Amino acid sequence: MLTLSPLPDSPRILAIAGGSCSGKSTLAAYLRDYVGAEICRLVRQDDYYHDIRERGGSPMVNFDIPEALDFDLLRENLLAFKRNEPVALPNYDFTTHQRRTPSEPRNPRPLIIVEGILLLAQAELRDVFDHSVFMRCAPELRLSRRLERDTTERGRSRDDVLRQFHDQVEPAHQSFVSPSQIHADLVIDQTQYISNMTRVVESVVALVNAGA
């Protein structure tokens, strides 16, 4: 088993980006468990969607474009962690499109793992990350996973999920998400991810160790 080298006093931030349902959350959770939950803090880009109440009750037009997210707040929170300050992370509810009461302030940990589709498409965030990974996954597989997730976890109809994927998710992926992989330190193909998750995680640990 490859272990994480001792990290500096200031937390290091690892970004995991990639398309919707490409496996980002699974990799982040597996990595946390592999190196030890006590030294990792997970941050989700999805919790930084703008609250519907900030829009006067109007529904979000498109969840897959940069304007849908409060990247200024995400940058502020990540920089606070780097300064070893506690952060009350936001908590977004996809059923009401509102932010719940923020979490109690969370202390930083040596490794901050932040995951989300648009992370590497934001220049203002890229200079905050110490390491970055991009998950590359075929659209057919991402769609099948999204259908399963949104119909079972978010109460969406199959037709609605298909419409959103073809009208918004995939066009935004081609415009913003896929091009951002050029900024990644490590690109992980889905065939690698599916065939040997442990090897993938070890490659990410090696990446972090190299910059420690």
C-alpha positions as a Markdown table, in Angstrom:
| # | Residue | x | y | z |
|---|---|---|---|---|
| 1 | Met | 0.0 | 0.0 | 0.0 |
| 2 | Leu | 1.3 | 3.4 | -1.0 |
| 3 | Thr | 1.2 | 5.9 | 1.9 |
| 4 | Leu | 0.8 | 9.6 | 1.9 |
| 5 | Ser | 4.0 | 11.4 | 2.8 |
| 6 | Pro | 4.0 | 13.9 | 5.6 |
| 7 | Leu | 2.4 | 17.1 | 4.3 |
| 8 | Pro | 3.5 | 20.7 | 5.2 |
| 9 | Asp | 1.8 | 22.7 | 7.9 |
| 10 | Ser | -0.4 | 24.5 | 5.3 |
| 11 | Pro | -3.1 | 22.1 | 3.9 |
| 12 | Arg | -2.6 | 21.0 | 0.3 |
| 13 | Ile | -5.6 | 21.1 | -2.0 |
| 14 | Leu | -6.3 | 18.4 | -4.6 |
| 15 | Ala | -9.0 | 19.1 | -7.2 |
| 16 | Ile | -10.8 | 16.2 | -8.9 |
| 17 | Ala | -12.7 | 17.4 | -12.0 |
| 18 | Gly | -14.5 | 15.7 | -14.9 |
| 19 | Gly | -17.9 | 15.3 | -16.5 |
| 20 | Ser | -21.1 | 14.8 | -14.7 |
| 21 | Cys | -21.2 | 11.2 | -13.2 |
| 22 | Ser | -17.7 | 10.5 | -14.4 |
| 23 | Gly | -16.7 | 9.0 | -11.0 |
| 24 | Lys | -15.4 | 12.1 | -9.2 |
| 25 | Ser | -17.2 | 11.6 | -5.9 |
| 26 | Thr | -16.4 | 7.9 | -5.8 |
| 27 | Leu | -12.7 | 8.6 | -6.4 |
| 28 | Ala | -12.7 | 11.3 | -3.7 |
| 29 | Ala | -14.3 | 9.0 | -1.2 |
| 30 | Tyr | -12.1 | 6.1 | -2.0 |
| 31 | Leu | -9.0 | 8.3 | -1.8 |
| 32 | Arg | -10.1 | 9.6 | 1.6 |
| 33 | Asp | -10.6 | 6.1 | 2.9 |
| 34 | Tyr | -7.3 | 4.9 | 1.4 |
| 35 | Val | -5.1 | 7.6 | 3.0 |
| 36 | Gly | -7.2 | 8.0 | 6.2 |
| 37 | Ala | -10.3 | 10.1 | 6.8 |
| 38 | Glu | -8.6 | 11.8 | 9.7 |
| 39 | Ile | -6.2 | 13.7 | 7.4 |
| 40 | Cys | -8.7 | 14.5 | 4.6 |
| 41 | Arg | -11.5 | 17.1 | 4.2 |
| 42 | Leu | -13.9 | 16.7 | 1.3 |
| 43 | Val | -15.4 | 19.8 | -0.4 |
| 44 | Arg | -18.1 | 19.5 | -3.1 |
| 45 | Gln | -18.5 | 22.0 | -5.9 |
| 46 | Asp | -22.2 | 21.1 | -6.0 |
| 47 | Asp | -22.7 | 22.8 | -2.6 |
| 48 | Tyr | -21.8 | 26.2 | -4.1 |
| 49 | Tyr | -24.8 | 26.5 | -6.5 |
| 50 | His | -26.6 | 29.8 | -6.1 |
| 51 | Asp | -29.7 | 29.6 | -3.9 |
| 52 | Ile | -32.9 | 29.9 | -5.8 |
| 53 | Arg | -34.0 | 32.7 | -3.3 |
| 54 | Glu | -31.1 | 34.8 | -4.6 |
| 55 | Arg | -32.8 | 34.7 | -8.0 |
| 56 | Gly | -36.2 | 35.9 | -6.6 |
| 57 | Gly | -37.5 | 32.3 | -6.7 |
| 58 | Ser | -36.8 | 31.8 | -10.3 |
| 59 | Pro | -35.5 | 28.3 | -11.1 |
| 60 | Met | -31.9 | 27.8 | -12.3 |
| 61 | Val | -31.8 | 27.9 | -16.0 |
| 62 | Asn | -28.7 | 25.7 | -16.4 |
| 63 | Phe | -26.8 | 23.9 | -13.7 |
| 64 | Asp | -23.9 | 23.1 | -15.9 |
| 65 | Ile | -22.5 | 26.5 | -16.7 |
| 66 | Pro | -20.1 | 28.5 | -14.6 |
| 67 | Glu | -22.7 | 31.3 | -13.9 |
| 68 | Ala | -24.7 | 28.8 | -11.8 |
| 69 | Leu | -22.1 | 28.5 | -9.2 |
| 70 | Asp | -20.6 | 30.8 | -6.5 |
| 71 | Phe | -16.9 | 30.3 | -7.3 |
| 72 | Asp | -15.9 | 33.4 | -5.4 |
| 73 | Leu | -17.2 | 31.7 | -2.2 |
| 74 | Leu | -15.5 | 28.4 | -3.0 |
| 75 | Arg | -12.2 | 30.2 | -3.6 |
| 76 | Glu | -12.6 | 32.2 | -0.3 |
| 77 | Asn | -13.3 | 28.9 | 1.6 |
| 78 | Leu | -10.3 | 27.1 | 0.1 |
| 79 | Leu | -8.0 | 30.0 | 0.9 |
| 80 | Ala | -9.3 | 30.0 | 4.4 |
| 81 | Phe | -8.4 | 26.3 | 4.8 |
| 82 | Lys | -4.9 | 27.1 | 3.4 |
| 83 | Arg | -4.6 | 29.7 | 6.2 |
| 84 | Asn | -5.5 | 26.9 | 8.7 |
| 85 | Glu | -8.8 | 28.6 | 9.5 |
| 86 | Pro | -12.1 | 26.7 | 10.1 |
| 87 | Val | -14.8 | 27.1 | 7.5 |
| 88 | Ala | -18.6 | 26.7 | 7.7 |
| 89 | Leu | -19.1 | 24.9 | 4.4 |
| 90 | Pro | -22.4 | 25.5 | 2.4 |
| 91 | Asn | -24.9 | 22.7 | 2.0 |
| 92 | Tyr | -27.0 | 22.7 | -1.1 |
| 93 | Asp | -30.4 | 20.9 | -1.4 |
| 94 | Phe | -31.1 | 19.8 | -4.9 |
| 95 | Thr | -34.8 | 19.1 | -4.1 |
| 96 | Thr | -35.5 | 22.7 | -3.1 |
| 97 | His | -32.6 | 24.4 | -4.9 |
| 98 | Gln | -31.7 | 26.2 | -1.7 |
| 99 | Arg | -28.8 | 26.1 | 0.6 |
| 100 | Arg | -29.5 | 24.6 | 3.9 |
| 101 | Thr | -28.0 | 26.0 | 7.1 |
| 102 | Pro | -24.2 | 25.9 | 6.7 |
| 103 | Ser | -22.3 | 23.2 | 8.5 |
| 104 | Glu | -20.6 | 23.9 | 11.8 |
| 105 | Pro | -17.2 | 25.3 | 11.1 |
| 106 | Arg | -14.9 | 22.6 | 9.9 |
| 107 | Asn | -11.2 | 22.6 | 10.8 |
| 108 | Pro | -8.8 | 22.2 | 7.9 |
| 109 | Arg | -7.0 | 18.9 | 7.5 |
| 110 | Pro | -3.6 | 18.2 | 5.7 |
| 111 | Leu | -5.3 | 17.2 | 2.5 |
| 112 | Ile | -8.3 | 19.1 | 1.2 |
| 113 | Ile | -10.1 | 17.2 | -1.7 |
| 114 | Val | -12.5 | 19.3 | -3.7 |
| 115 | Glu | -14.5 | 17.7 | -6.5 |
| 116 | Gly | -16.7 | 19.2 | -9.3 |
| 117 | Ile | -17.3 | 19.4 | -13.0 |
| 118 | Leu | -16.1 | 23.0 | -13.6 |
| 119 | Leu | -13.1 | 23.3 | -11.2 |
| 120 | Leu | -10.4 | 23.3 | -13.8 |
| 121 | Ala | -12.4 | 25.6 | -16.1 |
| 122 | Gln | -12.0 | 28.5 | -13.5 |
| 123 | Ala | -8.7 | 30.4 | -13.7 |
| 124 | Glu | -9.4 | 31.9 | -10.3 |
| 125 | Leu | -9.5 | 28.5 | -8.7 |
| 126 | Arg | -6.6 | 26.8 | -10.6 |
| 127 | Asp | -4.1 | 28.9 | -8.8 |
| 128 | Val | -5.5 | 27.7 | -5.5 |
| 129 | Phe | -5.0 | 24.0 | -6.3 |
| 130 | Asp | -1.8 | 22.3 | -5.5 |
| 131 | His | -2.7 | 19.2 | -7.5 |
| 132 | Ser | -5.4 | 18.4 | -10.0 |
| 133 | Val | -6.9 | 15.3 | -11.6 |
| 134 | Phe | -9.4 | 15.0 | -14.5 |
| 135 | Met | -11.7 | 12.0 | -14.8 |
| 136 | Arg | -12.3 | 11.2 | -18.5 |
| 137 | Cys | -15.5 | 9.2 | -19.2 |
| 138 | Ala | -17.6 | 8.5 | -22.3 |
| 139 | Pro | -20.9 | 10.3 | -22.6 |
| 140 | Glu | -22.9 | 7.0 | -22.8 |
| 141 | Leu | -21.6 | 5.9 | -19.4 |
| 142 | Arg | -22.1 | 9.3 | -17.8 |
| 143 | Leu | -25.7 | 9.4 | -19.0 |
| 144 | Ser | -26.5 | 5.9 | -17.7 |
| 145 | Arg | -25.1 | 6.8 | -14.3 |
| 146 | Arg | -26.9 | 10.2 | -14.3 |
| 147 | Leu | -30.2 | 8.5 | -15.1 |
| 148 | Glu | -29.8 | 6.2 | -12.2 |
| 149 | Arg | -28.7 | 8.9 | -9.7 |
| 150 | Asp | -31.3 | 11.5 | -10.7 |
| 151 | Thr | -34.3 | 9.2 | -10.9 |
| 152 | Thr | -33.6 | 7.4 | -7.6 |
| 153 | Glu | -31.9 | 10.2 | -5.5 |
| 154 | Arg | -33.5 | 13.4 | -6.8 |
| 155 | Gly | -37.0 | 12.3 | -7.8 |
| 156 | Arg | -36.6 | 13.3 | -11.5 |
| 157 | Ser | -38.4 | 11.6 | -14.4 |
| 158 | Arg | -36.4 | 9.7 | -17.0 |
| 159 | Asp | -37.6 | 12.1 | -19.7 |
| 160 | Asp | -36.6 | 15.1 | -17.8 |
| 161 | Val | -33.1 | 13.7 | -17.1 |
| 162 | Leu | -32.6 | 12.8 | -20.8 |
| 163 | Arg | -33.8 | 16.3 | -21.9 |
| 164 | Gln | -31.5 | 18.0 | -19.5 |
| 165 | Phe | -28.5 | 15.8 | -20.5 |
| 166 | His | -28.9 | 16.4 | -24.2 |
| 167 | Asp | -29.9 | 20.1 | -24.0 |
| 168 | Gln | -27.6 | 21.3 | -21.2 |
| 169 | Val | -25.2 | 18.8 | -19.6 |
| 170 | Glu | -23.5 | 17.5 | -22.7 |
| 171 | Pro | -23.2 | 20.9 | -24.5 |
| 172 | Ala | -21.7 | 22.4 | -21.4 |
| 173 | His | -19.4 | 19.5 | -21.1 |
| 174 | Gln | -18.1 | 20.1 | -24.6 |
| 175 | Ser | -17.8 | 23.8 | -24.0 |
| 176 | Phe | -16.4 | 24.0 | -20.5 |
| 177 | Val | -15.6 | 20.7 | -18.9 |
| 178 | Ser | -13.7 | 18.6 | -21.5 |
| 179 | Pro | -11.4 | 21.5 | -22.6 |
| 180 | Ser | -10.4 | 22.0 | -19.0 |
| 181 | Gln | -8.6 | 18.7 | -18.8 |
| 182 | Ile | -5.5 | 20.4 | -20.4 |
| 183 | His | -5.0 | 22.0 | -17.0 |
| 184 | Ala | -4.9 | 18.7 | -15.1 |
| 185 | Asp | -1.7 | 17.3 | -13.6 |
| 186 | Leu | -3.2 | 13.8 | -14.1 |
| 187 | Val | -5.9 | 12.6 | -16.5 |
| 188 | Ile | -7.5 | 9.3 | -15.6 |
| 189 | Asp | -9.4 | 7.3 | -18.2 |
| 190 | Gln | -12.5 | 5.4 | -17.3 |
| 191 | Thr | -11.0 | 2.1 | -18.4 |
| 192 | Gln | -8.2 | 2.6 | -15.8 |
| 193 | Tyr | -10.8 | 3.6 | -13.1 |
| 194 | Ile | -13.0 | 0.6 | -13.7 |
| 195 | Ser | -10.3 | -2.0 | -14.0 |
| 196 | Asn | -8.2 | -1.1 | -11.0 |
| 197 | Met | -9.4 | 1.5 | -8.6 |
| 198 | Thr | -6.5 | 0.9 | -6.2 |
| 199 | Arg | -3.9 | 1.6 | -8.9 |
| 200 | Val | -5.7 | 4.8 | -9.8 |
| 201 | Val | -5.7 | 5.9 | -6.2 |
| 202 | Glu | -2.0 | 5.1 | -5.8 |
| 203 | Ser | -1.3 | 7.2 | -8.9 |
| 204 | Val | -3.1 | 10.1 | -7.2 |
| 205 | Val | -1.2 | 9.6 | -3.9 |
| 206 | Ala | 2.0 | 9.6 | -5.9 |
| 207 | Leu | 1.0 | 12.9 | -7.5 |
| 208 | Val | 0.4 | 14.5 | -4.1 |
| 209 | Asn | 3.6 | 13.0 | -2.6 |
| 210 | Ala | 5.7 | 14.4 | -5.5 |
| 211 | Gly | 4.6 | 17.9 | -4.5 |
| 212 | Ala | 4.7 | 17.5 | -0.8 |
